[in-house]
Amino acid sequence: MGKQAMDRSEHTDPWIRSIEVKTSPPSLKDNTADVDRLIKGIGKELGGGEVKVDLSLAGKIPSFLRNHGYQAETVLYKGVSSWHLTELWPPADAGSVCGVAVDLGTSVIAIRLLDLVTGDVKGEASFLNPQIQAGPDILTRIHFAGREGGLQELQTLLMDRLNKEIHRLAQSRGISIQRIVGASVAGNTTMTHLFLGLDPYWICREPYIPVLNRPGLIRPEEVGLKINGRGVIFVFPNTGSYFGGDVMAGILASGMNHREEVSILVDVGTNAEVVLGNRDWLVACAGAAGPALEGGVASMGMMAGPGVIDRVLIDPATGEIHVRTIGNLPPVGICGSGMIDLVAQLYLAGMLDVRGKIVPERCGARIRKIDGVPHLVVAFSKDSGTGEDLTLSQAEIDTLMRSKAAMHTILTTVIRMVHLEWKDFRRFYVAGTFGSYINPRSAIVLGMLPDLPLDAYEALGNTSLAGAGMALLSLRKRNEVDGIRNRVTYVEMNVNQEFMNEFSAAKFIPHTDRTLFPSVP
């Protein structure tokens, strides 16, 4: 409900508009051309501004006006300096005028169908990015795109699935696909290139140059998006190779660029993208956090979904492990936020030491040796949804420890770069699916997030999708995206000795310097 309210509140200056027009028919005393007559009628409703009409649409206007009594429902979008007529419908046609916001995630794609007149959310859907079959990560896909026909295959995989899901969502709401006249797309730099069918080859090669940074407004037919062919797509810009439109959308959704207080936004996936600043300045960086934070390393690791463990509580006296799953179903796996909860609880119960090593005498019957490697049983077979023990190995815990150390080091390094301390921050935004489920207290216990008051943390959910929706509904917000891009200073996370020293110190729970985490026992 919060996301719907946010979208509606931003819907005050639409740049895609539906306007009912009624004009007088021509006569010997009024021989104004048909297109000019229609534009004049539109202009009265718009209150001024140039209106452009494509030649292919202009040819259809004379017969349309005569067939419908010089009345029409017109759809227009605002370009850089003028309005563009995109569609004519009979005035009696009923139906919403809609657009779709897209979060173009590397692993998961999310779409939101919006009514462009009211700003209401008509429906949402999410699904695995089909490009995973060509490569699970960005680097693999860049290499795949370099093969003969590889780039086209990646774009086709993406567009076919995206079109299928948009059509399915529209059909479930009784909306004609022709009534979807706009889209807004936010993704990282590589995903944006693959959406546009642009070769990402130079993104991962020194000096790391994208094909373009500001795609702007494009037509659906240019990329094969099967919405109204005369519609328009706004594609979020990126800043260089590693800071993309998804983070621009996150800044927009958080509103941190309007606040006087200094805040920080973290979007955690395989990469951790970090933005800090306020209305006067914004600094951003990105670094590898590791797939453990997405649940992608543990054998029982899964993306958030039904039956996946997202909360863990351990009785320190008995070692009893209590889990909560999404949908309250028998556990089938664990997501990244559940992993953080689990390891933090194991430490607090004395079942892990400060190095993140299993303490056998505290774990009792939960210890298993598999191929010579210690495993800890999180859920016994009789309680699991798979019929088998769900276990966590020492090697998997070690991987999470490296990921949490990387996260802490990225955050510590970037705030030192701008000569700030954690006490200077009043708000810490955590974005993405990870942010929706994470327990900040567990992340603090591990030493992954700073030891701030818990009320400083705010989970924003999918800020990429929310920002895409805001830019789709509001001209002011669409224009604000370029302002954000121009203000962000991106800093490279150079692997220097200081960085590596901090990383080594952060591989303990919560840290070798316990004064940094006074609330952790």
N, C-alpha and C positions, 0 to 999 in steps of 0.2 A: 504493500500500500504506500509505503514511503516513496518509492520510485515513481509511482503514478502521480502522487501529489507534486513531486519535484518537477516532473515533466509539464504538468498543467500550469504550474506557477510561472514557468518560463515562456508560456505560449502567449505572449503579448504583442509580438511583432512578426507574424509569420512571413517567410520568404517564398513559400509555396501557397498560393491562394486559389480558392474557388469563388468565382464571382458570377452571379446571375445578371445577365444583360438583356435588356429589352429596348430595341430601337424602332424608330418609325421606318416604314418601307420607303424606297426611293420613289421619286415622282419627277415630272418634267421641271418642277420648281426646285427639286432637291436631288441633283444627280451625283451626289457624293459616292465615290467608289465603295464597293461592298466591304473591302478590308478596312478602309478608312472609317467607314460608318461603324463597324464593329469596334475598332480601336477607340473611337470617340466615346462610345457607350461604356467601354471598359474604363477609360480615363476618368469618367465622372465618378465611378465607384472607387477607383484607386486614389482619387484626389490629386492627380498629376503624375508625372513621370513618363518617360518614353516607353512605348510598347513595341516590340519587334515581333514580326511574324515570318516564319520560314516559308520559302517559296512553295514547298511541297504541301504545306497546310493552307497557304493562301488560295491555292487552286480549288480547294474543297469548300471554301466559305460561301461563294455565291449560291450554290444549290442547297447547302445546309440552311442558310438563312431563309430562303424561299420555302423550303419544306417545313420549317418550324416556326413560321410566322414572325420572323425576325427576333426570335428569342433563343437564348442559349445559356447553358452552364459552361463557363470558360474556366480553364485552369492555367495559371501563369506561375512562373518562378522568377525571382529577382536574381539577375546576374551581378556583375560588378557595378554597372551603372544604369542598367535598363531592365525592364520586365520583358519576359519572353512568353508568348502564347504557346502552350504545348498541346492543348486538347480542347475540343468542342463536344459537348454532349447535349442531347435534347433536354429541354427544361423540365420535362416530366419524369426523366429518369431518376429513380430513387437509389440511394446508396451513399456510403461514406467516401470521402476523398482521403486516401491513406498514403502513408510512407512507411518504410522499414529501416530501423536502426540496426547496424550490424557491428558486433564485436568480433573482429577477425582474429581469433586466438590461434596460436600455434598448435595447441592440443585440442581445445574446445572452442567451437563457434557458437555465439548466442545471437538471437535475433529478437527484435521487439517490434510488433506491428502497432502503429500509431494512427489515430484519426487526426489528420492535419487541420481540421476545422475546429475541433473541440480540444485537442491535445490529449484525449483519453487513450489509455493503453488498451488495445483490442485483444492482444495475446502475446505470448512469448514462447520461445522454444530454444533448446540448446542441443548440440550434437557433436560427436567427435569430428575433428577436422579430417576429411578423407585423404588428405595428403600424407597422413601418418603412414599409409601403406608404401609410400615412396621414401619416407625418411621420418624418424620421430622428432628430429630437431631441425633448426634453421640451417645449420651448416651442411647437414646431409642433403637437404633439399636444394641448397645452392649448387652443390656438386651435381645432383641429379638433373637440375635445370640445364647444366652444361652439356649433357648428352644430346645426341641428335633427336629432336622431337621431345626432349625432356621438359622444356619450359611449357610447351603447348599441353603436354599431358598433365602437368601440375595444375595449370589454369583450368583445364577441362574437368579434372577431378573436383576442383573447388566449386566451379560454377554449376556443374550438374547437380551437386548435392545442395548447394545454396538455393538454386532454383526450385528443387524438389521440396525443400523444407518451407520456403516462402509460400509456394503454391498450396502445400498441405495446410499451413497455418491460416492462409486466407480462406481456403475452402471450408475449414472448420468453423469459421466465423461468418460464412455466407457472403464473402466479399469477392467480387470479380477481380481478377488479376489486372485488368485494365484500369481499375480504380486505384491501384498502387502507382502513384505518379512520381514518387521521390524516394531516395535512399540516402543514408549517411553511413559511412564506413570508417571504422577506426581499427588500425592494426599496427604491429611493429613494422619497421622499414622493409624487411624482407617479405613479410606477408602482404604488405601493400603492393610491392612490386609483382608478386605472383598473382594477385587479384587483377592487376592492370595488364598482365602479360608482358611485363618488362624484365629484361635479363638482369638478375641480381649478381652476376659474376663478380663485379668489382667491389661489392659490399664487403666481402671478407678478404680482400687483397689490398695490401698497402698501395696507395694511401687511403683506402676504404671509402670509395666514392659511389653514392647512389646514382641512378639514372636521373632522378629528379627528386626534389624535396617538397614541392607544392603542386600536387595534381589538380587541386581546385575542383571545378565543376565539369563533369563529363556526362555523356549520354549513355544510357543503359546498353544500347546496341554496340557501343564501342568495346565493351568487355563481355558481352553475352549474358547480361543479367536480364532475365525474362520477366520484367515488370512492364508497365506501359512504355512502349518503345520511344515515345516522344518525351518521356519524363527526364529526370535529372538526378545525378548522384553527386553528393559532396564527399570527397575523399580527404580525410584528415592529413595534414602535412607531417613531415618528420624533420628532425634535426640530425642530419648525418646518418651514419650507418646503424647506430645502436640505440638511438633515442627516437621512438616512433610516435605515430598518431594515437596509439592506445594510451600512452602516458599523457599526451596533450589532452585527450578526452578526460583522463583521470583528474588532471589539474582543474579543468573546467567544471567537472562534477563536484569536486571538493569545495570549490570557491576559495581556496587558500590564497589565490592571487588577488583577492579583494580585501583580505584581512590585515589589520595593523599588526597583530601578534604573529610571531614566527611560529610556523608549524611545519610538520614533516609528513610526507606521503610516501608509503612503501607499497609497491605492488610486487608480490612474491610469486615466482614460478620457478622454473629452472634458473632463470635470471632474476635478480632482485633489482628492480628499478626504483630509485630513490630521488625524491624532489624535496627540497626544503627552501623556505623563504616566506615572503609575505607580499603585500601589494607593491612594494618598492623593488624587490629583487627576487629572482628564482635561480637556484643552482640545482643541477641534476647530474646523476651518474648512474651507471648500471654495472653490475658485476655478477659473476657466476655464483649462484647460491647453491646449486646442486639439486638434482631431481628428488633427493630425499624429502625435501620440503613439500613435494607434491605427492608423496607416497609412492614414488616411482622406483625405489631401490629395494625395499623389503619384499620378500617373496609373497607376503600377504598384502603388499601395498596396492592400493587402487585409488582411482579418482572418486571424489565424493559421489555417493549414489545409494540406493536402497540397500540396507544391510551392512553398510560400511561403518566401521567404528569411527566416531568423531569426538567422543569424550571417554576418559578413563579416570577411575578413582580407585586407589589401593588403600586398604586398611593396613596401616603400618604395624599393627600388633599381630595380625594373623597372616598378612601377605595375600589376602583375598583380593582378587582383581574384579572390579565391577566395570562393565563397559556399557556405553550408550551407543546405539546404532541409528543411522538415518532411517526413519520409518519404523523404528522399534522392532526390527526383524532380527532373527538369529544372525550373528556376525559372520560375514563372508570375507572380510578384509579390513584394511585400515587406510585412512587417507592421511595426508600430511599433517593436518591439525591434530588428528588422533595420535599420530606418532609422537608429536611434541608432548602432548598430554601424557602419553604412556611413559616416555623416558623420564619426564620430570617427576612423575609419580613413583617410578621405580627408584629414583634417586632419593626422594623424600622418605621412602619406606626403607632405605638402607639396602636395597637390592642391587643398586649400582653404586660404585664409589665415585670420587671426584674426577677420575679419568674416564668415566663412562664404562667401566669394566664390571661385568656381572660378578656379584658376590654370592658364590654357590651356597654357603651355609645359611644365607638369608632367603634363598629361593626354594629350597627344599625339593619337593616332588615336581616342581615346574621345570627343572633342568633336564634337558635332553642333549645327548651328544649325537650329532648327525655329521657323518664324514669327518669326525674328529673335531668338529667346531661346536662350541657350546651354543645351545638354543634355549630360549625361555618360552614356555607355553603360555600364551596370552588367553586363549580359549581352548578348552579341551574338546575333543571330537564330539562328545555327547551334547555339548552346548552350542557348537558351531553350526552355521548354515551350510557348510560344505561336507559335513560328516567326517572331517579330519581335524587334527590339532592345528590351530593357527599359532605359529611360532615366530619369534624374532631372534635372529642370530646375533652373536657378538660382532661379526663383520658388518652387519646392517646397522647396528648401533654406532659403530665406529664411523660409518658413512654419514649418519645423521650428525654426529659430533663435528665432523669436518664442515658440514653444511651450516650448522648453527654458528660455528666459528667464523666461517666466511661471511655470514650475514652480519654478525657483530662487528667484524673488521671493516666491512663496507660502510656501515653506519658511523663507526668511530672515525674512520679516515675522512669521510666527507664533512663531518661537523668540525673536525680539526682544520680542514682546508679553509673554512670560512671563519675560523677563530671563534667558535661558539662552544658552549657546554650544554649538557642535557638540561640543566636547570633553566636554560633560556627558552625551552620549548613548553608551550601550554597545551598543544594538541598534537597527537600522533595518530594519523590516519592509516589504517591498514586496508588495502584494496584487494579485490579479486575473490574467487571462491575460497581461497586459503584464508583471507581476511574475514570472511563471513563466519567461519567455523572456529578460528583460532581462539584459544583461551589465553589472553595476555599474561595471566599469572604464571601459567606453565612456561611460556616463552621467556619470562623474566627469570624463573627458577633455573632454566637451562643456561641463561646468559645470552640468549639470542637477541632479545629486545632489551632496551635500557630499563633500569629500575626506576620507572616513573610511577606516580600515583595511577591506580587503575582507571580512574575517571578521565585520565588524559588520553586513553586509547579509545578510538572510535572506528568500528568496522563499517566500511562504506559499501560492501558488496562489489558488484561488477561496475566499477566507475567508468570503464571503457564503453560499456553499453549505455550507461546513464548519460555520459557526455555526448555520445553519438546521437542519442535521442534529443538532448537539449539543442544541439546544433541543427538538427532536422526541423525543429519546431520554431526556432527563433533566429531572426536575422542578426540581432545583436550578439547572440551567443556564437553564431557562425563566424561573424567578423572577429569576435573575441579570440577565437582560436589562433588566428594569425598574430594577434597581439601577444598571446602567450608564447608562441613560437619565437617571436622576435626578442622576447625578454629573457628566455631561458639561457643560462650559461651552462654548457655541458662540459664536465671535467672527466678526463680519462682516469681510470683507476690503475695507475702504473704499479707494477709489481716491484716495489723497491724494498730495501732491507727493513725499513720501518713497518711497511705493510706486513711483511712476512713475520716480523717479531710479534706484532699485535695478533696475527693469526695464530701463532704458536701458543701464545698466552691464553687465547680464547678457546682452546680445545679442551679446557677443563670446565667442570660444572661448579659454580657458574662461570668462574674465571680465576686465574691465579691471583689477581688483585681483588680480594673479597670486599674491599671498601667501595668498589663500584656497584655492589649489590647488597646493600645493608639489610634489605628486607628478607633475604634468602637465608634460611637456617643452615 
